[in-house]
Amino acid sequence: MVNPVDTLRALHHDRAPEDPLILPGPWDAASARVFEEAGYEALATPSAGIALSLGYEDGQVPPEEMFAAIGRIVRSVSVPVTADVEGGYGLAPKELVDRLLETGAVGCNLEDSFAAEDGTHALRDPAEQAAFLAAVREAAGDRLFINARVDTFVRGVPEPVAAAVERGRLYVAAGADCVYPILAPAESIPALREGIEGPLNAVAVPGGPSLRELGALGATRITFGPGLLHRAMSSLRDIAEQLR
């Protein structure tokens, strides 16, 4: 029997530019089953989407509730699931890995931002984040696919492309399987692809390039954040209006 993490890892390699890996983002068990039934080979939970489905603001879900939600999604489908666990909730690497594996997830997003006491967000020192990722990799071995999120494009960093490449290279050297420069403009993807070794995650946004275009620019895999939940809610609003 093929190990799900091996399946997920293999899906990221030897892909044609016009065929990026599409990972829909389920927010609950029902949406996960819909995506699996549509034929998607793997799924990627969005922390913001799960937060909204549970009645929380993004970043405010208690870890116990997030891990429980991830577990319900994993149990509802037979395809590999990778989970967005934000910055790791302050857990030590081994505990974080253990909690993830308990849910059945075979991958995770880990971001390099943190919330300051005044409520703002800032970037972690890249060397510190690389050390954290290395510790997660050591604790996980090959049991988790690590997607290292890079937040230079959302934190007002000067020269965000160069900063993302620097961070991405450090994170890959620390053991990350994939690098995710979240909300990188489409025109920056070729430079990111050239500068960062290994798979590259891009996020699809409304009005942006098509999925095939993102792949042609250099994206290995494409995720949606909470975007699919927002589209589902828009459709539900239309249905609700029709019921009047």
Buried (B, 14 or more C-beta within 10 A) or exposed (E): EEEBBEBBBEBBEEBEBEEBBBBBBBBBBEBBBBBBEEEBBBBBBBBBBBBBBBEBEBEEBEBEBBBBBBBBBBEBBEBBBBBBBBBBBEBEBEBBBEBBBEBBBBBBBBBBBBEEEEEEBEBBEBEEBBBBBBBBBEBBEEBBBBBBBBBBBBBEBEEBBEBBBBBBBBBBEBBBBBBBBBBBEBEBBEBBBEBBEBBBBBBBBEEBBEBEBBBBBBBBBBBBBBBBBBEBEEEEEEEEEEEE
